[in-house]
Amino acid sequence: MDKLVIRGGEPLLGTVRVSGAKNAALPCMAAALLTDEPVILENIPQVRDIETTRKLLAAMGAEVELGYGRAHHRTTIHAKNLATPEASYELVKTMRASTLVLGPLVARCGRARVSLPGGCAIGQRPIDLHIKGLERLGAKITQEHGYVEAKANRLRGAEILFDKITVTGTEDLLMAATLAEGETVLQNAACEPEVADLAALLNNMGAKIQGAGTPTIRVKGVSKLKGAKHRIIPDRIEAGTFLIAGALTGGDLNIANCDPAHLTAILAKLKQTGVKTKPSKDSVRVMGDNPFSASDLVTEEYPGFPTDMQAQFMALATQAEGTSIITENIFENRFMHAQELVRMGANIRIEGRRAVVTGKTPLSAAAVLASDLRASASLVLAALVADGETIIDRVYHIDRGYEKIEEKLKAVGAQIKRIGNMLP
Ligand code: UD1
């Protein structure tokens, strides 16, 4: 199993390029199931979740070309014939976002059989809202043997009010609604940029969607969608992670190929913490020459501070003077990184959904375990400023969502290497 070995203490200097957003690429790949024509997606990140999605789509009978080069990271998906509209437990258990195929499959094929995802390291994460929404669109749902099966001759447009804001739930139903008969209105929809990116692709494919990126999305169903070419937005979470890396190490880092408009909450929080940043059109420079001050944080749906940046912010909070209270509102069990940070010398107390972080405490290298994708990122950040050599085990978690993190960090001065050879 791969490990990352990081020797802390080097300031990060230079330019690091952000990859395409994994969480936009995944629904866009699922959207290719809605048409029998090829869909070309550019700026695809080279991460393991994309490879899992390739396998998932290929298992259904779609032709998927996936290529990574200096100039292009691109996939072409041609779902001409879908022999098996199914997502197996084997794939869903490694990536919950596999449930994104449920809506497109039932809309296109009239039938979908998708494994229920089961438990998750960061919380329960049910998919009840996806299922209720599909029922509102007229699908007949059955659940047995750990699978959910949805059937409908043709979905019918409906008003759907989400009880709770869900990102992939919004995306799943948005895709389903594109081929439904009549109008669908999604209320209390997720406003994340990844939802808007998916809607941009779907509209390129001939869908009629208005309001994506706001809480109310209107979809006029069409009978057929066509192929399209689309460029995936930059990954705001990867950008945010590098911003904290630059700040923490006292570096001077240019985060290139990002969209500062998607980073508003992250940049505002960094400013409160005393981190200097300078956004430009498609990059942000971070200068880590100030001491950090404690700042409370509450995770929220977009445009609030993202839960996917909470663990990384906690690493920063360990190096800030004073007490920061971090409240996790989205997932019930997303503090797995805290205990590992404590093993490195952090002072963190967990009280239910709140973590109380008191700094500044020096961090010292230790052998630590990555427990989920973003938790692993926080351990990398802590290791970059820890005294000595940290060994992070179970790096496959980080490979799910960060493209070649060790190469990117090494190029800007980090002392980091991978042991093992299991790059995605
Ligand atoms: C997506 C992101 C993930 C991010 C999360 C929150 C992708 C592939 N993943 O996950 O990186 O951390 O948004 O920003 O885009 N919920 C229900 N019932 C449902 C669906 C969700 O109760 O049917 C709850 C969840 O348990 C959670 C909350 O709603 O407490 C938000 O979850 P959701 O937005 O659905 O997260 P994902 O879409 O799975």
Boltz pocket constraint, residues with backbone or C-beta under 6 A from the ligand:
constraints:
  - pocket:
      binder: B
      contacts: [[A, 22], [A, 23], [A, 26], [A, 96], [A, 97], [A, 123], [A, 124], [A, 125], [A, 126], [A, 127], [A, 128], [A, 129], [A, 130], [A, 131], [A, 164], [A, 165], [A, 166], [A, 167], [A, 168], [A, 169], [A, 194], [A, 306], [A, 307], [A, 308], [A, 329], [A, 330], [A, 331], [A, 332]]
      max_distance: 6.0
